[in-house]
């Protein structure tokens, strides 16, 4: 199963982890690598005194790329972690999901 897992430890140190499939990991890392490249590009633009609207357009592209990353990760989270937790009776996962969605939609 690829769902979330709870690490063992004292109650103050317990954290959940997620074992991702190689495909999911690759997709997410590729998206982040693209964002990283775009950020470096914006830094170069600033160092080379690029015109403000050009920089702003690149920042907008970065925002879109991060939103695409969030959508991919959220979709995988709902399909695996949330679905697995609900099947096993962990209804508190819905509250966690709703809280997270509210933060994402600030």
N, CA, C and O atoms as a Tinker XYZ file with bonds, in Angstrom:
   424  protein
     1  N      0.841000   -1.171000    0.000000    73     2
     2  CA     0.000000    0.000000    0.000000    64     1     3
     3  C      0.888000    1.238000    0.000000    63     2     4     5
     4  O      1.932000    1.247000    0.654000    81     3
     5  N      0.489000    2.287000   -0.727000    73     3     6
     6  CA     1.307000    3.483000   -0.839000    64     5     7
     7  C      0.797000    4.612000    0.036000    63     6     8     9
     8  O      1.257000    5.744000   -0.115000    81     7
     9  N     -0.123000    4.358000    0.931000    73     7    10
    10  CA    -0.733000    5.403000    1.733000    64     9    11
    11  C      0.204000    5.996000    2.742000    63    10    12    13
    12  O      1.390000    5.668000    2.791000    81    11
    13  N     -0.348000    6.883000    3.552000    73    11    14
    14  CA     0.455000    7.538000    4.567000    64    13    15
    15  C      0.734000    6.581000    5.701000    63    14    16    17
    16  O     -0.007000    5.624000    5.926000    81    15
    17  N      1.807000    6.852000    6.409000    73    15    18
    18  CA     2.201000    6.034000    7.530000    64    17    19
    19  C      2.563000    6.953000    8.676000    63    18    20    21
    20  O      2.969000    8.097000    8.469000    81    19
    21  N      2.412000    6.445000    9.888000    73    19    22
    22  CA     2.796000    7.212000   11.071000    64    21    23
    23  C      4.117000    6.663000   11.558000    63    22    24    25
    24  O      4.255000    5.462000   11.789000    81    23
    25  N      5.105000    7.560000   11.716000    73    23    26
    26  CA     6.400000    7.149000   12.229000    64    25    27
    27  C      6.286000    6.870000   13.716000    63    26    28    29
    28  O      5.505000    7.512000   14.417000    81    27
    29  N      7.053000    5.926000   14.188000    73    27    30
    30  CA     7.045000    5.597000   15.604000    64    29    31
    31  C      7.913000    6.594000   16.353000    63    30    32    33
    32  O      8.885000    7.117000   15.807000    81    31
    33  N      7.566000    6.853000   17.587000    73    31    34
    34  CA     8.324000    7.762000   18.427000    64    33    35
    35  C      7.429000    8.293000   19.519000    63    34    36    37
    36  O      6.271000    7.892000   19.639000    81    35
    37  N      7.966000    9.194000   20.315000    73    35    38
    38  CA     7.156000    9.764000   21.382000    64    37    39
    39  C      6.064000   10.647000   20.787000    63    38    40    41
    40  O      6.152000   11.050000   19.627000    81    39
    41  N      5.041000   10.948000   21.574000    73    39    42
    42  CA     3.881000   11.678000   21.049000    64    41    43
    43  C      4.248000   13.055000   20.513000    63    42    44    45
    44  O      3.566000   13.569000   19.627000    81    43
    45  N      5.315000   13.663000   21.034000    73    43    46
    46  CA     5.703000   14.990000   20.541000    64    45    47
    47  C      6.460000   14.909000   19.213000    63    46    48    49
    48  O      6.623000   15.919000   18.528000    81    47
    49  N      6.922000   13.707000   18.848000    73    47    50
    50  CA     7.743000   13.545000   17.644000    64    49    51
    51  C      7.020000   12.800000   16.523000    63    50    52    53
    52  O      7.585000   12.623000   15.443000    81    51
    53  N      5.800000   12.366000   16.754000    73    51    54
    54  CA     5.099000   11.572000   15.744000    64    53    55
    55  C      4.775000   12.443000   14.537000    63    54    56    57
    56  O      4.228000   13.539000   14.660000    81    55
    57  N      5.128000   11.924000   13.376000    73    55    58
    58  CA     4.794000   12.621000   12.137000    64    57    59
    59  C      4.380000   11.595000   11.115000    63    58    60    61
    60  O      4.789000   10.435000   11.168000    81    59
    61  N      3.560000   12.038000   10.182000    73    59    62
    62  CA     3.106000   11.149000    9.129000    64    61    63
    63  C      4.060000   11.253000    7.957000    63    62    64    65
    64  O      4.637000   12.309000    7.697000    81    63
    65  N      4.217000   10.152000    7.258000    73    63    66
    66  CA     5.043000   10.123000    6.058000    64    65    67
    67  C      4.227000    9.510000    4.937000    63    66    68    69
    68  O      3.145000    8.971000    5.171000    81    67
    69  N      4.738000    9.590000    3.733000    73    67    70
    70  CA     4.032000    9.067000    2.564000    64    69    71
    71  C      5.037000    8.407000    1.653000    63    70    72    73
    72  O      5.974000    9.053000    1.184000    81    71
    73  N      4.854000    7.132000    1.399000    73    71    74
    74  CA     5.690000    6.411000    0.440000    64    73    75
    75  C      5.061000    6.588000   -0.936000    63    74    76    77
    76  O      3.963000    6.092000   -1.193000    81    75
    77  N      5.761000    7.297000   -1.822000    73    75    78
    78  CA     5.238000    7.573000   -3.157000    64    77    79
    79  C      5.737000    6.534000   -4.155000    63    78    80    81
    80  O      6.823000    5.972000   -4.017000    81    79
    81  N      4.908000    6.303000   -5.153000    73    79    82
    82  CA     5.342000    5.417000   -6.235000    64    81    83
    83  C      6.472000    6.109000   -6.993000    63    82    84    85
    84  O      6.577000    7.334000   -6.953000    81    83
    85  N      7.306000    5.354000   -7.673000    73    83    86
    86  CA     8.373000    5.976000   -8.464000    64    85    87
    87  C      7.827000    6.964000   -9.497000    63    86    88    89
    88  O      8.441000    8.002000   -9.744000    81    87
    89  N      6.683000    6.651000  -10.098000    73    87    90
    90  CA     6.090000    7.557000  -11.097000    64    89    91
    91  C      5.632000    8.868000  -10.460000    63    90    92    93
    92  O      5.902000    9.946000  -10.990000    81    91
    93  N      4.937000    8.777000   -9.319000    73    91    94
    94  CA     4.479000    9.989000   -8.636000    64    93    95
    95  C      5.677000   10.836000   -8.208000    63    94    96    97
    96  O      5.683000   12.052000   -8.398000    81    95
    97  N      6.684000   10.192000   -7.634000    73    95    98
    98  CA     7.885000   10.897000   -7.200000    64    97    99
    99  C      8.538000   11.615000   -8.378000    63    98   100   101
   100  O      8.906000   12.784000   -8.272000    81    99
   101  N      8.679000   10.914000   -9.497000    73    99   102
   102  CA     9.308000   11.493000  -10.687000    64   101   103
   103  C      8.527000   12.703000  -11.198000    63   102   104   105
   104  O      9.116000   13.739000  -11.509000    81   103
   105  N      7.202000   12.571000  -11.284000    73   103   106
   106  CA     6.374000   13.685000  -11.764000    64   105   107
   107  C      6.523000   14.919000  -10.879000    63   106   108   109
   108  O      6.695000   16.034000  -11.372000    81   107
   109  N      6.456000   14.705000   -9.567000    73   107   110
   110  CA     6.555000   15.837000   -8.644000    64   109   111
   111  C      7.944000   16.475000   -8.693000    63   110   112   113
   112  O      8.071000   17.699000   -8.699000    81   111
   113  N      8.973000   15.645000   -8.728000    73   111   114
   114  CA    10.334000   16.185000   -8.792000    64   113   115
   115  C     10.572000   16.934000  -10.096000    63   114   116   117
   116  O     11.246000   17.965000  -10.098000    81   115
   117  N     10.032000   16.436000  -11.202000    73   115   118
   118  CA    10.177000   17.143000  -12.480000    64   117   119
   119  C      9.520000   18.512000  -12.422000    63   118   120   121
   120  O     10.079000   19.497000  -12.905000    81   119
   121  N      8.340000   18.573000  -11.833000    73   119   122
   122  CA     7.668000   19.870000  -11.710000    64   121   123
   123  C      8.485000   20.838000  -10.864000    63   122   124   125
   124  O      8.628000   22.009000  -11.216000    81   123
   125  N      9.023000   20.347000   -9.746000    73   123   126
   126  CA     9.821000   21.213000   -8.883000    64   125   127
   127  C     11.125000   21.636000   -9.559000    63   126   128   129
   128  O     11.585000   22.760000   -9.362000    81   127
   129  N     11.709000   20.765000  -10.335000    73   127   130
   130  CA    12.933000   21.119000  -11.060000    64   129   131
   131  C     12.663000   22.232000  -12.057000    63   130   132   133
   132  O     13.483000   23.135000  -12.225000    81   131
   133  N     11.512000   22.169000  -12.720000    73   131   134
   134  CA    11.144000   23.244000  -13.653000    64   133   135
   135  C     10.977000   24.561000  -12.919000    63   134   136   137
   136  O     11.433000   25.604000  -13.387000    81   135
   137  N     10.315000   24.510000  -11.756000    73   135   138
   138  CA    10.126000   25.731000  -10.964000    64   137   139
   139  C     11.482000   26.285000  -10.533000    63   138   140   141
   140  O     11.717000   27.491000  -10.595000    81   139
   141  N     12.361000   25.399000  -10.099000    73   139   142
   142  CA    13.704000   25.815000   -9.686000    64   141   143
   143  C     14.427000   26.516000  -10.837000    63   142   144   145
   144  O     15.071000   27.546000  -10.637000    81   143
   145  N     14.320000   25.959000  -12.028000    73   143   146
   146  CA    14.934000   26.578000  -13.203000    64   145   147
   147  C     14.329000   27.943000  -13.502000    63   146   148   149
   148  O     15.043000   28.882000  -13.854000    81   147
   149  N     13.014000   28.047000  -13.360000    73   147   150
   150  CA    12.350000   29.326000  -13.604000    64   149   151
   151  C     12.797000   30.367000  -12.575000    63   150   152   153
   152  O     13.007000   31.529000  -12.924000    81   151
   153  N     12.942000   29.964000  -11.321000    73   151   154
   154  CA    13.406000   30.896000  -10.286000    64   153   155
   155  C     14.813000   31.399000  -10.586000    63   154   156   157
   156  O     15.102000   32.585000  -10.426000    81   155
   157  N     15.683000   30.497000  -11.019000    73   155   158
   158  CA    17.034000   30.908000  -11.388000    64   157   159
   159  C     16.993000   31.895000  -12.557000    63   158   160   161
   160  O     17.771000   32.847000  -12.617000    81   159
   161  N     16.064000   31.639000  -13.483000    73   159   162
   162  CA    15.908000   32.548000  -14.615000    64   161   163
   163  C     15.492000   33.943000  -14.176000    63   162   164   165
   164  O     15.984000   34.933000  -14.719000    81   163
   165  N     14.601000   34.034000  -13.209000    73   163   166
   166  CA    14.160000   35.341000  -12.699000    64   165   167
   167  C     15.325000   36.044000  -11.992000    63   166   168   169
   168  O     15.504000   37.253000  -12.137000    81   167
   169  N     16.109000   35.289000  -11.235000    73   167   170
   170  CA    17.274000   35.888000  -10.585000    64   169   171
   171  C     18.228000   36.462000  -11.623000    63   170   172   173
   172  O     18.758000   37.561000  -11.457000    81   171
   173  N     18.439000   35.704000  -12.697000    73   171   174
   174  CA    19.298000   36.197000  -13.777000    64   173   175
   175  C     18.715000   37.439000  -14.430000    63   174   176   177
   176  O     19.443000   38.370000  -14.776000    81   175
   177  N     17.402000   37.447000  -14.597000    73   175   178
   178  CA    16.753000   38.613000  -15.187000    64   177   179
   179  C     17.000000   39.846000  -14.336000    63   178   180   181
   180  O     17.308000   40.915000  -14.862000    81   179
   181  N     16.868000   39.702000  -13.025000    73   179   182
   182  CA    17.106000   40.837000  -12.127000    64   181   183
   183  C     18.565000   41.284000  -12.183000    63   182   184   185
   184  O     18.858000   42.479000  -12.214000    81   183
   185  N     19.470000   40.315000  -12.197000    73   183   186
   186  CA    20.893000   40.652000  -12.280000    64   185   187
   187  C     21.227000   41.371000  -13.581000    63   186   188   189
   188  O     22.176000   42.153000  -13.633000    81   187
   189  N     20.449000   41.110000  -14.635000    73   187   190
   190  CA    20.684000   41.723000  -15.942000    64   189   191
   191  C     19.746000   42.891000  -16.220000    63   190   192   193
   192  O     19.576000   43.313000  -17.364000    81   191
   193  N     19.139000   43.409000  -15.145000    73   191   194
   194  CA    18.282000   44.603000  -15.248000    64   193   195
   195  C     17.132000   44.446000  -16.238000    63   194   196   197
   196  O     16.836000   45.365000  -17.001000    81   195
   197  N     16.491000   43.293000  -16.227000    73   195   198
   198  CA    15.352000   43.057000  -17.126000    64   197   199
   199  C     14.218000   44.021000  -16.798000    63   198   200   201
   200  O     14.070000   44.473000  -15.663000    81   199
   201  N     13.443000   44.315000  -17.795000    73   199   202
   202  CA    12.300000   45.218000  -17.666000    64   201   203
   203  C     11.233000   44.573000  -16.780000    63   202   204   205
   204  O     10.952000   43.381000  -16.904000    81   203
   205  N     10.644000   45.366000  -15.887000    73   203   206
   206  CA     9.707000   44.865000  -14.869000    64   205   207
   207  C      8.604000   43.955000  -15.413000    63   206   208   209
   208  O      8.399000   42.872000  -14.865000    81   207
   209  N      7.884000   44.352000  -16.475000    73   207   210
   210  CA     6.816000   43.471000  -16.974000    64   209   211
   211  C      7.318000   42.097000  -17.405000    63   210   212   213
   212  O      6.601000   41.106000  -17.262000    81   211
   213  N      8.534000   42.028000  -17.928000    73   211   214
   214  CA     9.086000   40.734000  -18.321000    64   213   215
   215  C      9.331000   39.854000  -17.094000    63   214   216   217
   216  O      9.062000   38.653000  -17.113000    81   215
   217  N      9.846000   40.470000  -16.031000    73   215   218
   218  CA    10.070000   39.728000  -14.788000    64   217   219
   219  C      8.737000   39.274000  -14.210000    63   218   220   221
   220  O      8.596000   38.129000  -13.781000    81   219
   221  N      7.773000   40.164000  -14.201000    73   219   222
   222  CA     6.454000   39.822000  -13.657000    64   221   223
   223  C      5.806000   38.678000  -14.416000    63   222   224   225
   224  O      5.149000   37.833000  -13.808000    81   223
   225  N      5.973000   38.632000  -15.715000    73   223   226
   226  CA     5.413000   37.530000  -16.505000    64   225   227
   227  C      6.076000   36.206000  -16.123000    63   226   228   229
   228  O      5.406000   35.176000  -16.051000    81   227
   229  N      7.376000   36.231000  -15.879000    73   227   230
   230  CA     8.067000   35.010000  -15.477000    64   229   231
   231  C      7.639000   34.567000  -14.082000    63   230   232   233
   232  O      7.512000   33.370000  -13.821000    81   231
   233  N      7.414000   35.527000  -13.185000    73   231   234
   234  CA     6.931000   35.191000  -11.841000    64   233   235
   235  C      5.532000   34.594000  -11.929000    63   234   236   237
   236  O      5.202000   33.667000  -11.188000    81   235
   237  N      4.716000   35.118000  -12.824000    73   235   238
   238  CA     3.386000   34.557000  -13.036000    64   237   239
   239  C      3.479000   33.116000  -13.529000    63   238   240   241
   240  O      2.690000   32.263000  -13.121000    81   239
   241  N      4.429000   32.852000  -14.394000    73   239   242
   242  CA     4.635000   31.480000  -14.884000    64   241   243
   243  C      5.069000   30.560000  -13.745000    63   242   244   245
   244  O      4.663000   29.399000  -13.704000    81   243
   245  N      5.883000   31.063000  -12.827000    73   243   246
   246  CA     6.309000   30.280000  -11.665000    64   245   247
   247  C      5.114000   29.965000  -10.782000    63   246   248   249
   248  O      4.968000   28.842000  -10.301000    81   247
   249  N      4.263000   30.954000  -10.570000    73   247   250
   250  CA     3.052000   30.747000   -9.762000    64   249   251
   251  C      2.178000   29.662000  -10.389000    63   250   252   253
   252  O      1.654000   28.799000   -9.685000    81   251
   253  N      2.024000   29.707000  -11.704000    73   251   254
   254  CA     1.237000   28.685000  -12.399000    64   253   255
   255  C      1.867000   27.308000  -12.254000    63   254   256   257
   256  O      1.168000   26.312000  -12.068000    81   255
   257  N      3.187000   27.258000  -12.341000    73   255   258
   258  CA     3.883000   25.975000  -12.199000    64   257   259
   259  C      3.725000   25.421000  -10.784000    63   258   260   261
   260  O      3.548000   24.215000  -10.614000    81   259
   261  N      3.785000   26.277000   -9.774000    73   259   262
   262  CA     3.576000   25.826000   -8.398000    64   261   263
   263  C      2.139000   25.374000   -8.183000    63   262   264   265
   264  O      1.892000   24.404000   -7.466000    81   263
   265  N      1.200000   26.065000   -8.794000    73   263   266
   266  CA    -0.198000   25.642000   -8.696000    64   265   267
   267  C     -0.393000   24.267000   -9.342000    63   266   268   269
   268  O     -1.145000   23.442000   -8.823000    81   267
   269  N      0.270000   24.020000  -10.457000    73   267   270
   270  CA     0.187000   22.711000  -11.105000    64   269   271
   271  C      0.787000   21.633000  -10.203000    63   270   272   273
   272  O      0.254000   20.525000  -10.124000    81   271
   273  N      1.887000   21.947000   -9.525000    73   271   274
   274  CA     2.489000   21.019000   -8.571000    64   273   275
   275  C      1.493000   20.712000   -7.451000    63   274   276   277
   276  O      1.287000   19.550000   -7.102000    81   275
   277  N      0.876000   21.754000   -6.890000    73   275   278
   278  CA    -0.105000   21.562000   -5.815000    64   277   279
   279  C     -1.270000   20.691000   -6.270000    63   278   280   281
   280  O     -1.716000   19.816000   -5.527000    81   279
   281  N     -1.763000   20.921000   -7.475000    73   279   282
   282  CA    -2.877000   20.117000   -7.989000    64   281   283
   283  C     -2.491000   18.659000   -8.110000    63   282   284   285
   284  O     -3.265000   17.774000   -7.745000    81   283
   285  N     -1.305000   18.406000   -8.617000    73   283   286
   286  CA    -0.809000   17.031000   -8.783000    64   285   287
   287  C     -0.680000   16.347000   -7.411000    63   286   288   289
   288  O     -1.117000   15.211000   -7.227000    81   287
   289  N     -0.078000   17.057000   -6.465000    73   287   290
   290  CA     0.128000   16.488000   -5.132000    64   289   291
   291  C     -1.196000   16.297000   -4.396000    63   290   292   293
   292  O     -1.400000   15.269000   -3.749000    81   291
   293  N     -2.091000   17.269000   -4.488000    73   291   294
   294  CA    -3.392000   17.165000   -3.836000    64   293   295
   295  C     -4.199000   16.004000   -4.400000    63   294   296   297
   296  O     -4.837000   15.262000   -3.653000    81   295
   297  N     -4.168000   15.851000   -5.708000    73   295   298
   298  CA    -4.882000   14.750000   -6.345000    64   297   299
   299  C     -4.366000   13.410000   -5.842000    63   298   300   301
   300  O     -5.150000   12.527000   -5.494000    81   299
   301  N     -3.058000   13.260000   -5.804000    73   299   302
   302  CA    -2.468000   12.012000   -5.311000    64   301   303
   303  C     -2.803000   11.801000   -3.836000    63   302   304   305
   304  O     -3.074000   10.676000   -3.415000    81   303
   305  N     -2.787000   12.865000   -3.059000    73   303   306
   306  CA    -3.096000   12.779000   -1.625000    64   305   307
   307  C     -4.528000   12.280000   -1.408000    63   306   308   309
   308  O     -4.770000   11.413000   -0.567000    81   307
   309  N     -5.450000   12.824000   -2.158000    73   307   310
   310  CA    -6.852000   12.418000   -2.006000    64   309   311
   311  C     -7.036000   10.969000   -2.451000    63   310   312   313
   312  O     -7.716000   10.192000   -1.779000    81   311
   313  N     -6.428000   10.604000   -3.588000    73   311   314
   314  CA    -6.575000    9.234000   -4.103000    64   313   315
   315  C     -5.949000    8.184000   -3.191000    63   314   316   317
   316  O     -6.425000    7.050000   -3.137000    81   315
   317  N     -4.903000    8.542000   -2.485000    73   315   318
   318  CA    -4.208000    7.539000   -1.670000    64   317   319
   319  C     -4.445000    7.771000   -0.181000    63   318   320   321
   320  O     -5.220000    7.043000    0.440000    81   319
   321  N     -3.803000    8.754000    0.387000    73   319   322
   322  CA    -3.836000    8.964000    1.838000    64   321   323
   323  C     -5.258000    9.135000    2.369000    63   322   324   325
   324  O     -5.665000    8.445000    3.304000    81   323
   325  N     -6.004000   10.051000    1.774000    73   323   326
   326  CA    -7.353000   10.336000    2.265000    64   325   327
   327  C     -8.254000    9.123000    2.071000    63   326   328   329
   328  O     -8.951000    8.711000    2.999000    81   327
   329  N     -8.244000    8.557000    0.883000    73   327   330
   330  CA    -9.099000    7.398000    0.613000    64   329   331
   331  C     -8.755000    6.225000    1.542000    63   330   332   333
   332  O     -9.653000    5.577000    2.081000    81   331
   333  N     -7.471000    5.956000    1.726000    73   331   334
   334  CA    -7.060000    4.862000    2.615000    64   333   335
   335  C     -7.506000    5.113000    4.049000    63   334   336   337
   336  O     -8.003000    4.206000    4.716000    81   335
   337  N     -7.327000    6.346000    4.522000    73   335   338
   338  CA    -7.724000    6.670000    5.897000    64   337   339
   339  C     -9.231000    6.541000    6.096000    63   338   340   341
   340  O     -9.676000    6.031000    7.123000    81   339
   341  N    -10.009000    6.991000    5.141000    73   339   342
   342  CA   -11.472000    6.900000    5.262000    64   341   343
   343  C    -11.890000    5.436000    5.262000    63   342   344   345
   344  O    -12.742000    5.034000    6.054000    81   343
   345  N    -11.295000    4.633000    4.375000    73   343   346
   346  CA   -11.608000    3.195000    4.347000    64   345   347
   347  C    -11.294000    2.515000    5.680000    63   346   348   349
   348  O    -11.972000    1.566000    6.075000    81   347
   349  N    -10.266000    3.006000    6.367000    73   347   350
   350  CA    -9.896000    2.384000    7.640000    64   349   351
   351  C    -10.566000    3.068000    8.833000    63   350   352   353
   352  O    -10.220000    2.789000    9.981000    81   351
   353  N    -11.530000    3.966000    8.567000    73   351   354
   354  CA   -12.321000    4.567000    9.629000    64   353   355
   355  C    -11.735000    5.815000   10.259000    63   354   356   357
   356  O    -12.234000    6.262000   11.291000    81   355
   357  N    -10.710000    6.385000    9.684000    73   355   358
   358  CA   -10.091000    7.598000   10.240000    64   357   359
   359  C    -10.782000    8.836000    9.675000    63   358   360   361
   360  O    -10.257000    9.503000    8.784000    81   359
   361  N    -11.946000    9.128000   10.196000    73   359   362
   362  CA   -12.751000   10.247000    9.695000    64   361   363
   363  C    -12.087000   11.601000    9.927000    63   362   364   365
   364  O    -12.407000   12.565000    9.233000    81   363
   365  N    -11.165000   11.692000   10.891000    73   363   366
   366  CA   -10.492000   12.970000   11.165000    64   365   367
   367  C     -9.672000   13.442000    9.965000    63   366   368   369
   368  O     -9.313000   14.616000    9.877000    81   367
   369  N     -9.382000   12.538000    9.056000    73   367   370
   370  CA    -8.645000   12.902000    7.846000    64   369   371
   371  C     -9.440000   13.889000    7.004000    63   370   372   373
   372  O     -8.853000   14.745000    6.341000    81   371
   373  N    -10.761000   13.787000    7.018000    73   371   374
   374  CA   -11.583000   14.761000    6.279000    64   373   375
   375  C    -11.411000   16.158000    6.846000    63   374   376   377
   376  O    -11.304000   17.128000    6.095000    81   375
   377  N    -11.383000   16.269000    8.189000    73   375   378
   378  CA   -11.164000   17.580000    8.812000    64   377   379
   379  C     -9.791000   18.136000    8.435000    63   378   380   381
   380  O     -9.647000   19.328000    8.164000    81   379
   381  N     -8.788000   17.261000    8.422000    73   379   382
   382  CA    -7.443000   17.672000    8.029000    64   381   383
   383  C     -7.439000   18.170000    6.586000    63   382   384   385
   384  O     -6.834000   19.198000    6.283000    81   383
   385  N     -8.113000   17.442000    5.698000    73   383   386
   386  CA    -8.188000   17.829000    4.293000    64   385   387
   387  C     -8.896000   19.173000    4.134000    63   386   388   389
   388  O     -8.415000   20.043000    3.408000    81   387
   389  N    -10.019000   19.345000    4.795000    73   387   390
   390  CA   -10.759000   20.607000    4.686000    64   389   391
   391  C     -9.954000   21.775000    5.227000    63   390   392   393
   392  O     -9.962000   22.856000    4.638000    81   391
   393  N     -9.268000   21.575000    6.327000    73   391   394
   394  CA    -8.418000   22.622000    6.888000    64   393   395
   395  C     -7.302000   22.999000    5.918000    63   394   396   397
   396  O     -7.007000   24.178000    5.723000    81   395
   397  N     -6.686000   21.983000    5.314000    73   395   398
   398  CA    -5.621000   22.231000    4.360000    64   397   399
   399  C     -6.141000   22.981000    3.133000    63   398   400   401
   400  O     -5.488000   23.904000    2.646000    81   399
   401  N     -7.314000   22.585000    2.634000    73   399   402
   402  CA    -7.896000   23.261000    1.471000    64   401   403
   403  C     -8.181000   24.734000    1.771000    63   402   404   405
   404  O     -7.970000   25.596000    0.918000    81   403
   405  N     -8.656000   25.018000    2.973000    73   403   406
   406  CA    -8.909000   26.413000    3.329000    64   405   407
   407  C     -7.613000   27.224000    3.346000    63   406   408   409
   408  O     -7.601000   28.382000    2.928000    81   407
   409  N     -6.534000   26.629000    3.821000    73   407   410
   410  CA    -5.250000   27.311000    3.822000    64   409   411
   411  C     -4.734000   27.519000    2.400000    63   410   412   413
   412  O     -4.168000   28.567000    2.090000    81   411
   413  N     -4.928000   26.521000    1.536000    73   411   414
   414  CA    -4.471000   26.644000    0.155000    64   413   415
   415  C     -5.245000   27.716000   -0.616000    63   414   416   417
   416  O     -4.713000   28.357000   -1.522000    81   415
   417  N     -6.505000   27.892000   -0.237000    73   415   418
   418  CA    -7.361000   28.846000   -0.968000    64   417   419
   419  C     -7.398000   30.234000   -0.339000    63   418   420   421
   420  O     -8.173000   31.090000   -0.767000    81   419
   421  N     -6.576000   30.459000    0.662000    73   419   422
   422  CA    -6.556000   31.732000    1.383000    64   421   423
   423  C     -7.090000   32.800000    0.511000    63   422   424
   424  O     -7.162000   33.957000    0.925000    81   423
